[in-house]
Amino acid sequence: MAGSLPERAADTSAEHPWPLRLLSMKIGDYVEKMSVVWIEGQVVQLTRRPGARKAYLTLRDADVDMSLSCAVDTTALDAMPGPLAEGARVVVQAKPSFWTARGTLTMDTRQIRPVGVGELLARLEYLKRYLGQEGLFDADRKRPLPFLPRRIGLVCGRASAAEKDVVENTLRRWPAARFEIRQVAVQGSDAVTEVTAALAELDALPEVDVVVVARGGGGVEDLLPFSNETLLRAVAAARTPVVSAIGHDVDTPLLDLVADHRASTPTDAATAIVPDAEAERRGVTGSRDRARRAVGGRLHQERRRLTELTSRPVLADKGVFVRVQRDVVGALRDRGRHRVRAQLHRDRDRVGHLRAQARALSPQSTLDRGYAVVTTADDTVVTDPGTLALDQLLHVRVARGDFGARVAGRSPDPAPAPRR
C-alpha cells in the first residue's frame, strides 16, 4: 500500500491522497533540513516553571500581527544580563522544528540577546531616512487643524495621566469641547495593533475633526510602538488631522514627524486642538470696542463736517439759494421773451415785405394798372391777333371782373419802327 502512494505532493489526487501522517513526516523532514537562523521579535509571553529545564516564550513581529512559539533552555535565560520581561525586543538564534504528532511549528532557541538601545536607535534612524525619502514627513502633506472641532478623538492609555492632562486642559480652555475617547495599550506587544485600530475607528467617524494620540513619557523601549512603521503609515493615510502628544519635550518618536501637528506634551496638545475661550472672548470684546470707537469717530467726523457745511453763508439762509435760482430763472425767462418778441417783429416785417413784393409782381397788380387778359374759349391766352378768327368768342379779364367779346375785325399790323 505504501509503495503505491505518490512520491510528490504534486502527484496526489482525490483518488491517491497522502495520509495525514505522511504529510506531517514530509513537513518535518523539510523543516529538519533548515539551517539555524537568527530572528528578531518582541516578547509577548514568557512561561517559566520552577525546576523546569525549558521555558517557553512567544515572539511577535512588531509590524504585523504574527507570533511564533519558542522553546529556550533556562540556562540561556539565566545567561542574559538582566531578567527577560514581556514587551522586550530580542534577537534569538533558533532551529525550526516541526512536531509531527501535533502538526505545530516551534523554534528551538539556543541563544537569546536583548536588542540594545543603541541598536534600536540605529534602526529608527534607518526607518526615519526611509520614510523621509517617501515623503511622509513633508510639510505640504500635513493638514491644518480645525479652529474648533465638533468632536475630539483621543487615543490614550487606560486611566492614564495623559488622558487626564488632555481632557482637563482642553475643557479648561473650551468648556463645551466634546471627546470620543479610545483607551488602548500604549506600551508592550499589543500597543501598535490597538492604537492603529483605535485610530482607524475614530478616523471613520464623520463628526470627529481631529485625533490626538497621547502618552506620557518613558524610555526608548517604551516609546517604540510610536515609531512603528505600520502605525506611521496608518497615521499618514488617515483622513482626519492627527496630533502627536507623546512623552515630553525630549522625546521624539517618529510619530511626531508624520503627524499633522506635534505637541511637546499631552498638556500642550490641548493648546493646539481648541482655542482659549477667554482669549477669544477678549478678542471679540476688543474687536467690538474698536468697531464701536471707529463708528463713533466716523459719526463725529461726519457730524462736524455737516456742521461746517451748514454754517456756510449759502446754507445759513436756507432760502437764499432758491431766491438766487429764481432770479436766474426769471432773467432767463425775460431774456427769452425779449428774443422771441424781437424775432417775431423781424419776421413780421419780413413777411410784410414779401407780401408787398408778391403783390407787386402778381398778375392782379398788372390788371390794376389797366391791362387785361384775353383768353379763348379753351382758356388759351391770346398773344397774337393773327391767331383769331372773325366772330370768335373771347373771354376778357380786367381788374374789377371779366366779360365776353367777339372778334369784329383786326387792325392792320403796326408799321415797323424806323431804324436809327
SULDASUL-V37539 format. One record per residue. N is the residue number from 1. RES is the residue in one small letter. OMEGA is omega as a letter, one per 30 degrees, with the letter a starting at -180 (none if undefined). BURIAL is + if it has 9 or more other ideal C-beta (glycine too) atoms within 8 Angstrom, else -. Layout:
BEGIN
n & res & omega & burial
N & RES & OMEGA & BURIAL
N & RES & OMEGA & BURIAL
END
This chain:
BEGIN
n & res & omega & burial
1 & m & a & -
2 & a & a & -
3 & g & a & -
4 & s & a & -
5 & l & l & +
6 & p & a & +
7 & e & a & -
8 & r & l & -
9 & a & a & -
10 & a & a & -
11 & d & a & -
12 & t & l & +
13 & s & l & -
14 & a & l & -
15 & e & a & -
16 & h & l & +
17 & p & l & -
18 & w & l & +
19 & p & a & -
20 & l & a & -
21 & r & a & -
22 & l & l & +
23 & l & l & +
24 & s & l & +
25 & m & a & +
26 & k & l & +
27 & i & l & +
28 & g & l & +
29 & d & a & -
30 & y & a & -
31 & v & a & +
32 & e & a & -
33 & k & a & -
34 & m & a & -
35 & s & l & -
36 & v & a & -
37 & v & l & +
38 & w & l & -
39 & i & l & +
40 & e & l & -
41 & g & l & +
42 & q & a & +
43 & v & l & +
44 & v & l & +
45 & q & l & -
46 & l & l & +
47 & t & l & -
48 & r & a & +
49 & r & l & -
50 & p & l & -
51 & g & a & -
52 & a & a & -
53 & r & l & -
54 & k & l & -
55 & a & a & +
56 & y & l & +
57 & l & l & +
58 & t & l & +
59 & l & l & +
60 & r & l & +
61 & d & a & +
62 & a & a & +
63 & d & l & -
64 & v & a & -
65 & d & a & -
66 & m & a & -
67 & s & a & +
68 & l & l & +
69 & s & l & +
70 & c & l & +
71 & a & a & +
72 & v & l & +
73 & d & l & +
74 & t & l & +
75 & t & l & -
76 & a & l & +
77 & l & a & +
78 & d & a & -
79 & a & l & -
80 & m & a & +
81 & p & l & -
82 & g & l & -
83 & p & a & -
84 & l & a & +
85 & a & l & -
86 & e & a & +
87 & g & a & +
88 & a & l & +
89 & r & a & +
90 & v & l & +
91 & v & a & +
92 & v & l & +
93 & q & a & +
94 & a & l & +
95 & k & l & +
96 & p & l & +
97 & s & a & +
98 & f & l & +
99 & w & a & +
100 & t & a & +
101 & a & a & -
102 & r & l & -
103 & g & a & -
104 & t & l & -
105 & l & l & +
106 & t & a & +
107 & m & l & +
108 & d & a & +
109 & t & a & +
110 & r & l & +
111 & q & l & -
112 & i & a & +
113 & r & l & -
114 & p & l & +
115 & v & a & +
116 & g & l & -
117 & v & l & -
118 & g & l & -
119 & e & l & -
120 & l & l & +
121 & l & l & +
122 & a & l & -
123 & r & l & -
124 & l & l & +
125 & e & l & -
126 & y & l & -
127 & l & l & +
128 & k & l & +
129 & r & a & -
130 & y & a & -
131 & l & l & +
132 & g & l & +
133 & q & l & -
134 & e & l & -
135 & g & a & -
136 & l & a & +
137 & f & a & -
138 & d & a & -
139 & a & a & -
140 & d & l & -
141 & r & a & -
142 & k & a & -
143 & r & l & -
144 & p & l & -
145 & l & l & +
146 & p & l & -
147 & f & l & -
148 & l & a & -
149 & p & l & +
150 & r & l & -
151 & r & a & +
152 & i & l & +
153 & g & a & +
154 & l & l & +
155 & v & a & +
156 & c & l & +
157 & g & a & +
158 & r & a & -
159 & a & a & -
160 & s & l & +
161 & a & l & -
162 & a & l & +
163 & e & a & +
164 & k & a & -
165 & d & a & +
166 & v & a & +
167 & v & a & +
168 & e & a & -
169 & n & l & +
170 & t & l & +
171 & l & l & +
172 & r & l & -
173 & r & a & +
174 & w & a & +
175 & p & a & -
176 & a & a & -
177 & a & l & +
178 & r & a & -
179 & f & l & +
180 & e & a & +
181 & i & l & +
182 & r & l & +
183 & q & a & +
184 & v & l & +
185 & a & l & +
186 & v & l & +
187 & q & l & +
188 & g & a & +
189 & s & a & +
190 & d & a & -
191 & a & a & +
192 & v & a & +
193 & t & a & -
194 & e & l & +
195 & v & l & +
196 & t & l & +
197 & a & l & +
198 & a & l & +
199 & l & l & +
200 & a & a & +
201 & e & l & +
202 & l & a & +
203 & d & a & +
204 & a & l & -
205 & l & a & +
206 & p & a & -
207 & e & l & -
208 & v & a & +
209 & d & l & +
210 & v & l & +
211 & v & l & +
212 & v & l & +
213 & v & a & +
214 & a & l & +
215 & r & l & +
216 & g & a & +
217 & g & a & -
218 & g & l & +
219 & g & a & -
220 & v & a & -
221 & e & a & +
222 & d & a & -
223 & l & a & +
224 & l & l & +
225 & p & a & +
226 & f & l & +
227 & s & a & +
228 & n & a & +
229 & e & a & -
230 & t & l & +
231 & l & a & +
232 & l & l & +
233 & r & l & +
234 & a & l & +
235 & v & a & +
236 & a & a & +
237 & a & a & -
238 & a & l & +
239 & r & a & -
240 & t & l & +
241 & p & a & +
242 & v & l & +
243 & v & l & +
244 & s & l & +
245 & a & a & +
246 & i & l & +
247 & g & a & +
248 & h & a & -
249 & d & a & -
250 & v & a & -
251 & d & a & +
252 & t & l & -
253 & p & a & +
254 & l & l & +
255 & l & l & +
256 & d & a & +
257 & l & a & +
258 & v & a & +
259 & a & l & +
260 & d & l & +
261 & h & l & +
262 & r & l & -
263 & a & a & +
264 & s & l & -
265 & t & l & +
266 & p & l & +
267 & t & l & +
268 & d & l & +
269 & a & l & +
270 & a & l & +
271 & t & a & +
272 & a & a & +
273 & i & l & +
274 & v & l & +
275 & p & l & +
276 & d & a & +
277 & a & a & +
278 & e & l & -
279 & a & l & -
280 & e & l & +
281 & r & l & -
282 & r & l & -
283 & g & l & -
284 & v & l & -
285 & t & l & -
286 & g & l & -
287 & s & l & -
288 & r & l & -
289 & d & l & -
290 & r & l & -
291 & a & l & -
292 & r & l & -
293 & r & a & -
294 & a & l & -
295 & v & l & -
296 & g & l & -
297 & g & l & -
298 & r & l & -
299 & l & l & -
300 & h & l & -
301 & q & l & -
302 & e & l & -
303 & r & l & -
304 & r & l & -
305 & r & l & -
306 & l & l & -
307 & t & l & -
308 & e & a & -
309 & l & a & -
310 & t & l & -
311 & s & l & -
312 & r & a & -
313 & p & a & -
314 & v & l & -
315 & l & l & +
316 & a & l & -
317 & d & a & -
318 & k & a & -
319 & g & a & -
320 & v & a & +
321 & f & l & -
322 & v & a & -
323 & r & l & -
324 & v & l & -
325 & q & l & -
326 & r & l & -
327 & d & l & -
328 & v & l & -
329 & v & l & -
330 & g & l & -
331 & a & l & -
332 & l & l & -
333 & r & l & -
334 & d & l & -
335 & r & l & -
336 & g & l & -
337 & r & a & -
338 & h & a & -
339 & r & l & -
340 & v & l & -
341 & r & l & -
342 & a & l & -
343 & q & l & -
344 & l & a & -
345 & h & l & -
346 & r & a & -
347 & d & l & -
348 & r & l & -
349 & d & a & -
350 & r & l & -
351 & v & l & -
352 & g & l & -
353 & h & l & -
354 & l & l & -
355 & r & l & -
356 & a & l & -
357 & q & l & -
358 & a & l & -
359 & r & a & +
360 & a & a & -
361 & l & a & -
362 & s & l & -
363 & p & a & -
364 & q & l & -
365 & s & l & +
366 & t & l & -
367 & l & a & +
368 & d & a & -
369 & r & l & -
370 & g & l & -
371 & y & l & -
372 & a & l & -
373 & v & a & +
374 & v & a & +
375 & t & l & +
376 & t & a & +
377 & a & l & -
378 & d & l & -
379 & d & l & -
380 & t & a & -
381 & v & a & -
382 & v & l & +
383 & t & a & -
384 & d & a & -
385 & p & a & -
386 & g & a & -
387 & t & a & -
388 & l & l & +
389 & a & l & -
390 & l & l & -
391 & d & l & -
392 & q & l & +
393 & l & a & +
394 & l & l & +
395 & h & a & +
396 & v & l & +
397 & r & l & +
398 & v & a & +
399 & a & a & -
400 & r & l & -
401 & g & a & -
402 & d & l & -
403 & f & l & -
404 & g & l & -
405 & a & l & +
406 & r & a & -
407 & v & l & +
408 & a & l & -
409 & g & a & -
410 & r & l & -
411 & s & l & -
412 & p & a & -
413 & d & l & -
414 & p & l & -
415 & a & l & -
416 & p & a & -
417 & a & a & -
418 & p & l & -
419 & r & l & -
420 & r & none & -
END
